[in-house]
Amino acid sequence: MVKSNKSKIVDCTIRDGGLVNNWDFSVEFVQNLYAGLNEAGVDYMEIGYKNSPKLLKGAEGAGPWRFLDDDFLRKVIPQKGHTKLSALVDIGRVDENDILPRSESMLDLIRVACYSKDVDKALQLVQTFHDLGYETTINIMALSNVMENELLEAFEQIRESVVDVVYIVDSYGSLDHNDIHYLVEKFQTHLPNKRLGVHTHNNLQLAFSNTLLASEKGVELLDASCYGMGRAAGNCPTELLVTHLKNTKYTLRPVLDILERLMIPLREKEEWGYIIPYMITGTLDEHPRSAMALRSSEDKDKAVEFYDKLTTPEVNFGDK
């Protein structure tokens, strides 16, 4: 059992789950989810992306949680409880002029996702959001593919920055407990002045155990989603953290109510979670896009053919 009271859960059901259904959640769904998470004592709810529709293709087809608007948010959650609200932005997809000062916004936390090569740009955004009064994180994606020297260079910039929390992100769901152990210690060694967060994917059925290990080692912000809803193999399930983290004030019953009323009916319509093609991309340390394409085709269960295609040298060579 985890003996931690520093842990804080960041529920990403709407933001990461939106990658499954193009953010097609009703206002009532999001209101019910917020009420349940708030009752359960969950610390943050990531209610979507704060990207700009002007900077993204295909924006008109997405639900409102893809491009959060402050006036809209005020109507959705007129009365905020204990649970803080978070939004994610991507480098090059956010218009800084769209961000109100925190004192005028429904959001408390803005997280910046980037690849290691763009850490400098991410930290410029972080500085802007920090100056506006927000809590901030930087989420370095695809860590399993980052070269050592790149990471050390990123650490130097991050150490001197104002960012509050630095995230270890298992983008491809390929990391195991040894990798998490190694990465947490590396981040702690090089960023002694920063709090840490972790975002796991469930390609190898390790999202929950990897998150617990990170928590035991002192990682504070733990990403999760109800019923594990998230792109492809999904995330660490919120309900497992709520019931398993000890010396915390979380309550399971409201999350079970969310699962029963909202998530189980949704899972009958949308697919996410541990599925063989996602296991294959996870074990090969590859982006799940090829597995997602397979699951949308008539050959969705042809795992052997898919595996052979991904492991044939000339295919790999062509993809690089």
N, C-alpha and C positions, 0 to 999 in steps of 0.2 A: 504494500500500500504506500502511496505517495505521502510523505510527511511534509506538506508544504502549505503555507498560507499566503505565499507571495503570488501564487498562480492567479491569472486573470484569463477568463475565457472570452475570446472574440468570435462571436457566431457569424459565419459568412454565408448563411443559407441563401439570402437574397442576392448578394453580389456574386458569389461563386456558383450558386445554384442557377443563377440567371444564364450562365453559359450553357446550361442544359436546355432551357425553354425560351431562350431569347428574351429573358426578363418579363415573361408574360405572367406576372403575379397580379392578382386583383388588389385594390387598396384594402379591402376587407381581410384578405389573406395576410398582408403585411402588418396590419393593425393587430390581428389576432396573434401573429407570431411575436410581435413586440411585447404585447401584454403578457404572453406566456413566459418569454425569456426574462422579462422584468420580474415577474412573480417568482421565477426560479432563482433569481439572484445573479443571472449572467451579467458580466461586466460591460460588454460592448456588443452592439448589433451592427454589423456592416450592412447598411441598407442599400448599397449600390455603388456605382461609379460616379465620380464627379467630372467625367470627361466632357468635352464639348462636341455636340452633334456636328458642328461646322468642320471639325477636324477628323471625322470618321466617315468612311463609306458605309452605305446601307443603314444609316442611322434611323431613317424614317420607319423601318420595320420593327425596331426594338421597343420594348416596354420602357416606361418612364424611369425605371431604376437604373437604366444604362447611363442616363444623363440627369443626375439629380438636380432639381430646381428647388431653391429654398422656400419659395411661396407654396409650392406643391407639398413639400415636406411638412410645413406648418399645418396644412389641412389634414395630412395623413396622421400625424402624431401631435395633436394640439396640446397634449399634456405629457411631457416627458417624465419618466420615473427615474429610478436608480440607474437603469441601463443606459449607458452613453451611446451615442450614434457615431458611426465611423463611415468613411467613404474611401475608395481607392482611386488613384489617378495613375495614368500611364504617361511616360515621357512622350512629348510631342502630340499628345491627344487632349491636353487640358489648356484652356484659356485662363490665364491667371486673373484676368479681369472679371471672370465669372465667380470668383471666390470672395464672398463677403467676409468682413472681420468676424471672428468667432462670436463676439458679443451680439451680432445680428443674425447668426446662423443657427440652425438646428444641430449642426455637426459639432462634435467635440474633437475628433481624431481624423486626420487626413494621412493616408498611407501612400507612399510613392513606390510604385513597382518599376524595376529597371533591370537590365542586364549589367554585368560587371563593367563593361566598356563605357556605360553611360552614367556611372556613379557621380561624376562631376555635375552633369545636367540634373540628376535627381536631387543632389544636395542644394543646387540653386533653388529648385522648387521647394524643398524642405525649409530653406531659409525664409522664403516668401510666406509659407504657411505658418511658420514659427512666429514671424513678425506680426502676423494677423491674429496670433493668440492661440493657435491650435496645438494640440498634442500631435507629434509627428513620428512616423516610422519610415525606414527605407527597407524595401523588400528585394533582396538580390535574388533574382530568379535563376533557375537552371544551374545551381551550384555544382551539381555533379559533373558539369562540363567546363568548369572554370579552371584555368591553369593557376598554379600556385603563385607565380609572380604577379598575375593580374589581381588575385585576391589580396595579396600583401599591399599592392599599390592602392587598392580600394580602401583597405583598412586605414592607411595613412590619412586619406582624405576624410574618412568618416570620423576618425578619432578627434579631428580638430573641428568638426561641424557641430551644429546645435541639435542635431537629430536626437530624439528621446530614446527610440528603440530600434534595434537592428535585427532584421529577420533572417533566419535560416530557412530557405524555401526548397523543398524537395519537389521541384516542378514535374519531374517525370515519374515520381513514385518509385524511384529505383534505389533509395537509400535504406540500409538496414541499421541495426543498433550500433554496430561498430562505426559506421559512417557518422551517425548522429553524435556518438561519444567523441569522435575525433573532431568534428566540426564545432561542437559546442566548446570544447576545450580551446580550439584554435581561436574562435571568436572571443572567448573570455580572456585569453592571453593577450591578444592584440588590441582589444577594445575594452580595457578594464573599467573605463569610465561610462560605458553604455549598458543599458538594459537590453535583454535579448528577447526575441520572439521566435516562434516556429510555425511553419505551415507545411503540413504533410499531405500526401495523396495515397490512396489505398490500393494501388496497382498490385502490390505484393501482400496485401492484408496486414500491413505493418503500420498504418497511419496512427492507430491508437497507441500501440506499444512504443513507437518512436516518439510520440508526443509525451507520453508518460516519462520516458527516459530523459527527454529534454527538461521536463519539469523537475525531475529529481535532481538534475544537475544545475538547477537554478535559473532556467529559462522562465521568464515571467509571463509573457503574452502567448497564449495557446490558441491557435486558430482551430475552429471546428465548424460543423454544420449539422443541422438536425437531420437525422437518418442518413448522415454522410453526404447529403446532396451537393454535388459539384461536378465540374466538367469531367467526363470520362469516368474514371474509377472513383471519383469523389474524394471526400476528405475524412478526417477523423470525426466520428459522430459526437455531437454535442452531448447527447444523453449519456454516453459512456464516461466522458470527463465529469459531468455533473454528479454522477453517482459514485465515481471512483476517487476523485481528488479529496483527500482527507484534510481536516483542519480548515475547511472552507465552509461557506454559509449557503451552498447551493441546495436547491430542493428539486427532487426528481419528478414529483407528480405533475407539475405544470408542463414539463417537457414531454412526458408521456401523453398528456392531453394534446399537445401540438402534433405529436406523431400520429395519434389516432384520428384526429379531426382533419389535419392538413396534409401531412406527409405521406401517409399510406395511400390515400386516394390519389395523390399526385404521382406516386411511384407506379401506379397502375397505368398511367398515361405516358409517363416519361421514363427514359432509361438512364440509370447511372449506377455506379458501384462496381464491386469486384466481378469482372467478366473476363473470360480467357484472353481475348485479343489485347486487353489493357494490361493483363499480367505479362504478355509477351513483350509489349513495348517497354514496360517497366523493367523487366529482367534484362532487356537489351540496352537500357538507359537511353531510350529514344522518346521524342515528343509523341503524345498519343494521337496526333492528327491522322496517321495512317489507319490506326485501329478504329477511330471514330468514323472514318470514311467506310471502312469495312462493315461496321455495324449498321450503316445506312444502306447497305447494298443487299442484293439477293444472296450473296455468299457469306452472310454475316457470321455463320458458325463454322466456316472452313478454316479452322485454326492451323492445321498442318501446312496447308498451302500458303497461308499468310506468313507463318514462321519461316518457311523455305524462301519465300520472296524477300523477306527482310534480312535473311542471313546469307543470301547469295552474294559473293564478293562484288560482281559487276553492278548489282543493284545498289549496294552500299556506296560503291565508288561514284555512281551516277548521282547519288543524293548529296554528296558532300559539297 
